[in-house]
Amino acid sequence: MKGITLLGSTGSIGASSLDVIARHPDRYQVVALTANNDVDTMLAQCRQWQPQYAVMSDSDAAQQLHEQLAGSETQVLDGVAGLQQVAALPQTDIVIAGIVGAAGLLPTLAAAQAGKRVLLANKEALVMSGQLLMQTAHDNQAEILPVDSEHNAIFQCLPVTQATQAQSCPGVEKILLTASGGPFRRLPLEAMASVTPEQAVAHPNWDMGRKISVDSATMMNKGLEVIEAHWLFGIAVQQIEVVVHPQSVIHSMVSYSDGSVLAQLGNPDMRTPIAHALAWPDRIASGVEPLDIFEVASLDFEKPDWQRFPCLGLCFEAVSRGGSASIVLNAANEIAVEQFLQQRIGFTDIPRVIEQTLEQAEIADASSQIDDILAADRDARIIATTITTQLSRS
């Protein structure tokens, strides 16, 4: 019986994870659940799963949950300290890192420091602190197993015994990172500026949260995945190619020096990579219907449109630039997407905010110190907020 801490249990990754866990009550036990401020969903999850701990990032939400769980054996914690505490619990074997954005960095690091198996769905942890996180995992014999469908597919196509050994794989020529192209792959360029938040979150293939859906629509999500793959698999960014694949059936591919290309296929459902990472190297049922290749019938591939998706190019530039550029890029994007969802800036303003923030921010040397990483993140957010304010007034 493996104990599980689920970081971000009320989001889409959390819901999919709990669905898989529920199918295997003889293998897994939920030790801790965490969320930001969704008290109602967390309350329902606590009553169903009866975890030892429940954490709300928001202190007011934590107080509400504490009152609602009066008489329960579930202990309610709050804030970043609570997240870090449950990520490192001795009774926890597996930590599912499903918190969206920079907020997931510190508890993910805490899990790595405690030597846990970390199911990484939070790509920002690697974007912001790839060197630190991978070194921490190595030093503490933690396992970093990717849950992003693309990186999980790559992991399945690499001949490695654990993700952190991927850089030693001989014969790997290139990683082919697939992308659906999002909802605006065929939208006329002149119409991009008038895209609404409702249109941007309506992904054609995947059921995701609002922030990640917007990132998919701008292809920032794919750019962040390029940076994540660079750190996770120890491969040069020049060996990573983005391939637009509208059907989202091939989740990614690995090209080898002998001419072989290995691909992982499946229906677009996050329960597949979650189940794979939970049980690896074993295989367990995920609840996902088997892929019907006759129904799929055809698979299409395209090169990405760099003019349509400038965020993708900004990601390649940031990781090539090095230092704190990726931290600045991620922070600016989070601010820009938040402002777009609140209808304060336009859809095409998102890459403008990121580009201008990268121009104005001081790009420091690469750092393995968490305080320096958080400082770069904080300073970039201040700059990006100022830029979005100016854009909203123009």
C-alpha positions, -999 to 999 in steps of 0.1 A, spaced: 0 0 0 15 33 -12 7 66 6 -1 95 -17 0 133 -12 -19 150 -40 -9 186 -45 -37 204 -63 -65 179 -57 -94 201 -68 -80 208 -103 -82 187 -134 -50 168 -126 -63 161 -91 -97 148 -104 -80 125 -129 -56 113 -102 -83 105 -77 -102 86 -105 -72 64 -111 -65 59 -74 -101 49 -67 -97 20 -92 -69 5 -71 -79 7 -34 -55 -22 -26 -25 -3 -39 -29 33 -29 -40 53 1 -46 91 1 -26 106 29 -29 143 21 -49 166 -2 -42 202 -10 -59 231 -28 -59 268 -31 -93 281 -20 -120 257 -33 -135 248 0 -166 230 -13 -147 206 -35 -120 200 -9 -147 193 17 -163 167 -5 -130 151 -12 -121 149 25 -154 133 33 -148 107 6 -111 100 11 -106 108 48 -70 120 44 -48 125 74 -41 161 62 -59 187 41 -41 219 31 -55 251 18 -31 277 5 -55 305 14 -57 309 52 -94 320 52 -103 290 31 -84 268 56 -104 282 85 -136 275 67 -126 240 59 -115 235 96 -149 245 108 -167 223 82 -145 193 93 -151 197 130 -150 163 146 -131 148 117 -97 131 121 -84 152 91 -59 178 102 -62 211 83 -31 231 75 -26 263 55 -1 282 34 32 273 17 45 257 50 16 233 50 22 224 14 58 217 21 50 197 52 26 172 35 50 169 5 76 155 29 55 133 52 72 100 61 40 81 54 39 95 19 56 75 -8 43 93 -39 37 130 -44 15 141 -73 26 177 -81 -5 191 -98 -4 227 -86 -5 251 -115 21 278 -118 50 290 -97 30 282 -65 39 245 -71 77 251 -69 84 249 -32 63 219 -23 77 200 -53 112 208 -41 103 196 -6 91 163 -21 124 159 -40 144 167 -8 125 140 10 134 114 -16 98 108 -28 86 96 -61 73 128 -77 47 126 -104 54 160 -120 25 177 -137 37 212 -127 60 222 -155 68 255 -139 89 238 -113 114 228 -140 110 260 -160 120 281 -130 145 258 -113 154 229 -136 190 227 -124 181 229 -87 152 204 -89 170 178 -109 201 181 -87 180 179 -56 163 147 -69 196 131 -77 212 140 -43 182 126 -24 175 96 -46 140 109 -55 123 99 -87 109 125 -110 84 109 -133 66 131 -158 28 132 -159 25 158 -187 12 136 -215 40 146 -239 69 141 -214 54 108 -202 52 97 -238 89 106 -243 98 87 -211 80 56 -224 100 59 -257 134 62 -240 154 31 -229 160 43 -194 154 30 -159 145 63 -144 138 98 -159 170 114 -145 191 89 -165 177 99 -199 208 121 -207 229 89 -208 208 73 -235 230 66 -266 216 71 -301 189 97 -293 189 122 -322 159 143 -314 128 146 -293 96 154 -313 72 172 -290 37 171 -303 12 199 -300 -25 200 -309 -22 236 -322 -51 246 -299 -83 262 -309 -68 289 -331 -47 269 -355 -68 280 -384 -82 313 -372 -73 342 -395 -44 362 -380 -64 394 -381 -90 378 -358 -65 368 -331 -66 402 -314 -104 399 -306 -102 364 -291 -122 362 -258 -113 343 -227 -142 319 -233 -129 311 -268 -93 306 -255 -103 281 -227 -123 259 -251 -96 234 -260 -106 210 -289 -91 178 -274 -81 182 -237 -101 190 -206 -78 214 -187 -79 243 -163 -83 279 -175 -47 290 -172 -33 259 -190 -60 262 -217 -49 297 -225 -13 286 -225 -23 260 -251 -41 285 -272 -10 307 -273 13 277 -275 32 290 -245 23 256 -229 43 239 -256 72 263 -252 73 256 -215 73 219 -223 104 224 -245 122 239 -214 109 211 -192 121 184 -216 155 201 -218 159 197 -180 140 165 -175 158 145 -201 191 163 -202 189 170 -239 200 202 -257 172 225 -268 185 222 -304 175 186 -303 139 193 -294 114 199 -323 77 209 -319 53 191 -342 17 202 -346 -5 171 -345 -42 181 -344 -56 147 -334 -36 145 -302 -33 108 -306 5 106 -308 16 122 -275 53 126 -285 81 108 -303 118 101 -300 140 99 -331 171 77 -330 204 77 -350 195 44 -368 165 60 -384 139 46 -359 112 69 -345 94 56 -315 59 71 -307 35 66 -278 -2 67 -289 -34 68 -269 -67 86 -264 -62 122 -251 -69 115 -214 -46 125 -185 -55 93 -166 -31 73 -189 1 91 -180 -10 93 -143 -16 56 -141 17 49 -159 37 71 -135 19 58 -104 27 22 -111 59 24 -131 75 0 -140 43 -19 -137 11 -12 -157 -23 -7 -141 -58 1 -154 -65 38 -159 -101 38 -169 -92 51 -204 -108 35 -234 -83 17 -257 -74 37 -288 -94 26 -319 -69 32 -347 -96 25 -373 -118 53 -359 -88 76 -359 -81 67 -396 -55 94 -403 -28 113 -385 -17 148 -396 15 167 -389 25 203 -395 53 227 -387 43 253 -361 33 288 -373 58 310 -355 40 342 -366 7 330 -352 23 317 -320 51 341 -309 51 327 -274 66 295 -287 96 315 -301 100 334 -269 104 302 -250 131 289 -273 149 323 -270 146 322 -232 161 288 -227 188 295 -252 196 328 -234 200 309 -201 203 324 -167 171 336 -152 154 342 -186 131 312 -182 120 324 -147 112 359 -161 94 344 -191 72 322 -168 64 350 -144 54 374 -171 32 348 -188 14 340 -155 6 377 -150 -4 383 -186 -27 353 -187 -44 363 -154 -50 398 -168 -63 384 -201 -88 361 -182 -100 392 -163 -104 409 -197 -80 437 -189 -57 430 -218 -62 413 -252 -52 379 -263 -23 392 -285 -11 413 -257 1 382 -239 33 378 -259 38 416 -258 39 415 -221 63 386 -220 86 401 -246 87 435 -229 93 420 -195 122 400 -209 136 432 -223 133 452 -191 142 425 -165 177 419 -154 187 385 -166 210 371 -139 233 341 -141 218 306 -136 214 300 -99 208 269 -78 197 290 -48 160 291 -42 161 326 -28 176 339 -60 150 320 -81 121 335 -61 136 370 -62 139 368 -100 103 356 -102 91 384 -79 109 411 -97 96 399 -131 60 399 -118 64 435 -107 76 445 -142 49 425 -160 22 440 -138 33 475 -147 33 466 -184 -2 451 -183 -15 482 -165 -1 504 -193 -16 481 -219 -50 481 -203 -51 519 -203 -41 522 -239 
